[in-house]
């Protein structure tokens, strides 16, 4: 089943309480989620070779459990069942999200409303407007390029190591 098919099967009034239940801190942003959901209902899906995977994971840093949304590719000619490593899809255009298959195990472990809510949260992590999200991606790419172009001396004077940052912020990670 494709993500677009999930979206078409439900109405916002069914998604809203599930989103509130899973992400109670997002109540203040509910109008943004509703606008995105309604836009997805009307948007055509682009074909995608990716499969959306939703899994519960435990955060290594603080031990909290959360749903991770990622994608994998199953287009190997030798073994079409073989998955590639998963990767983040927050910056993927929404019409491509709509064309992605939903992982069969995800469909068994989560109900449709939960999958939609988790995907909405993930796909709007950087905003409720695709142009804003793509601008954020460009900004990140520019920062990476700037970092890659720094000399070793510039890196020493302008960057902090993780250890320095932890000391400065007085962070004790995992009791270490």
VONU-183933 format. One line per field, with one value per residue (C-alpha): y, x, z; residue in one letter. Coordinates in Angstrom, 1 decimal. Last residue first. Layout:
Y = c(Y|...)
X = c(X|...)
Z = c(Z|...)
resn = c(A|...)
This chain:
Y = c(9.2|9.3|8.7|12.0|14.6|17.9|21.0|23.2|24.3|20.9|19.1|21.6|21.0|17.2|17.4|19.5|23.1|24.9|28.4|28.5|24.9|24.6|27.7|26.3|23.0|25.0|25.4|24.2|21.2|23.4|25.9|23.0|21.5|24.9|25.4|22.0|22.9|26.2|24.4|21.9|24.7|26.4|23.1|23.0|26.6|25.8|22.7|24.6|23.2|23.4|21.6|18.5|18.6|15.3|13.6|14.7|13.9|10.5|9.7|10.8|8.9|5.7|6.1|6.6|3.5|1.2|0.4|-3.0|-4.8|-1.9|-1.3|-4.9|-4.5|-1.4|1.4|2.0|5.5|7.5|9.9|10.6|11.5|14.1|15.5|16.3|14.5|16.7|14.6|11.4|10.0|6.8|3.1|0.7|-1.1|-3.8|-7.1|-8.5|-7.5|-9.8|-9.6|-6.6|-4.6|-2.1|-2.4|1.0|2.0|4.8|6.4|7.1|6.5|6.1|7.0|5.3|7.2|5.9|9.3|9.1|5.7|6.6|3.5|2.6|2.0|1.4|3.1|2.2|4.0|2.2|4.0|3.3|6.3|7.2|10.7|11.1|13.7|16.3|16.8|14.7|15.8|19.4|18.6|16.8|19.7|22.2|20.1|19.8|23.5|24.1|21.7|23.6|24.5|20.9|19.6|19.0|16.1|14.2|10.6|11.3|14.7|13.0|10.3|12.8|14.7|11.7|10.9|14.4|14.8|12.1|8.7|6.3|8.9|9.4|5.7|5.4|8.3|6.4|3.5|0.0)
X = c(29.9|26.4|24.7|25.9|26.8|26.3|27.7|27.0|30.6|31.9|29.6|30.7|34.4|33.9|31.9|34.8|34.3|34.7|36.0|39.6|40.6|38.4|40.0|43.5|42.5|41.3|37.6|36.1|34.4|32.8|31.5|30.1|28.4|26.9|25.7|24.0|22.3|21.1|19.9|18.0|16.3|15.3|13.8|11.7|10.6|9.5|7.7|5.6|4.6|8.1|11.4|9.8|6.9|7.7|8.5|5.3|3.1|4.7|4.2|0.5|-0.1|1.5|-0.6|-3.8|-3.1|-2.5|1.0|2.8|1.2|1.4|5.0|5.8|4.5|6.6|4.5|5.1|6.2|4.3|2.9|6.3|7.4|4.6|5.8|9.3|12.0|13.6|12.5|13.5|16.1|17.9|17.5|20.2|19.2|16.6|16.8|13.5|14.3|17.4|19.6|17.9|18.1|15.2|14.2|15.1|14.8|12.9|12.8|10.3|11.4|8.7|9.9|11.1|13.2|16.5|18.2|21.1|20.7|17.0|14.9|13.3|9.7|9.6|8.0|9.5|8.5|9.5|11.5|11.4|9.1|6.4|5.2|1.8|-0.7|-1.6|-5.2|-5.1|-1.6|-2.7|-5.4|-2.9|-0.4|-3.1|-4.2|-0.7|-0.2|-3.5|-2.4|0.7|-0.2|-1.3|2.2|3.3|0.8|2.6|1.3|-2.1|-2.5|-1.6|-4.1|-6.8|-6.2|-6.0|-9.7|-10.9|-8.5|-10.3|-9.1|-8.7|-7.1|-4.1|-3.5|-3.7|-1.2|1.2|1.3|0.0)
Z = c(31.9|33.4|30.1|28.8|31.5|29.9|31.6|28.5|28.2|29.2|26.7|24.0|24.6|24.5|21.3|19.8|19.1|15.8|14.8|15.8|15.2|12.0|10.6|11.2|9.5|6.5|6.0|2.6|4.1|6.7|4.2|2.1|5.1|6.0|2.4|2.4|5.7|4.2|1.1|3.2|5.1|1.9|0.8|4.0|3.6|0.0|1.1|3.7|7.0|8.6|9.3|11.0|8.6|6.9|10.2|12.0|9.0|8.7|12.4|12.1|8.9|10.3|13.5|11.6|9.5|12.5|13.5|13.9|11.0|8.5|9.7|8.9|5.4|4.7|3.2|-0.5|-1.5|-4.1|-1.5|-0.1|-3.6|-3.8|-0.5|-1.7|0.4|3.1|6.0|4.3|6.6|5.5|5.9|4.7|1.5|1.5|-0.2|-1.5|-5.1|-5.0|-8.1|-9.6|-6.4|-6.3|-2.7|-1.4|2.2|4.0|7.4|10.2|13.7|16.4|19.9|23.1|25.6|26.8|27.0|24.6|22.9|22.0|22.0|18.7|17.5|13.7|10.7|7.3|4.2|1.0|-1.7|-5.5|-5.9|-8.4|-7.9|-6.2|-7.1|-4.5|-3.4|-0.2|0.5|0.5|3.0|5.3|5.0|5.9|8.9|10.2|10.0|11.8|14.6|15.5|19.1|19.6|18.7|22.3|22.5|19.8|19.8|21.3|19.5|16.2|16.9|17.7|14.5|12.1|12.3|11.9|9.0|7.0|6.1|3.1|0.7|3.0|3.2|-0.5|-0.9|1.4|-0.9|0.0)
resn = c(X|X|X|X|X|X|X|X|X|X|X|X|X|X|X|X|X|X|X|X|X|X|X|X|X|X|X|X|X|X|X|X|X|X|X|X|X|X|X|X|X|X|X|X|X|X|X|X|X|X|X|X|X|X|X|X|X|X|X|X|X|X|X|X|X|X|X|X|X|X|X|X|X|X|X|X|X|X|X|X|X|X|X|X|X|X|X|X|X|X|X|X|X|X|X|X|X|X|X|X|X|X|X|X|X|X|X|X|X|X|X|X|X|X|X|X|X|X|X|X|X|X|X|X|X|X|X|X|X|X|X|X|X|X|X|X|X|X|X|X|X|X|X|X|X|X|X|X|X|X|X|X|X|X|X|X|X|X|X|X|X|X|X|X|X|X|X|X|X|X|X|X|X|X|X|X)
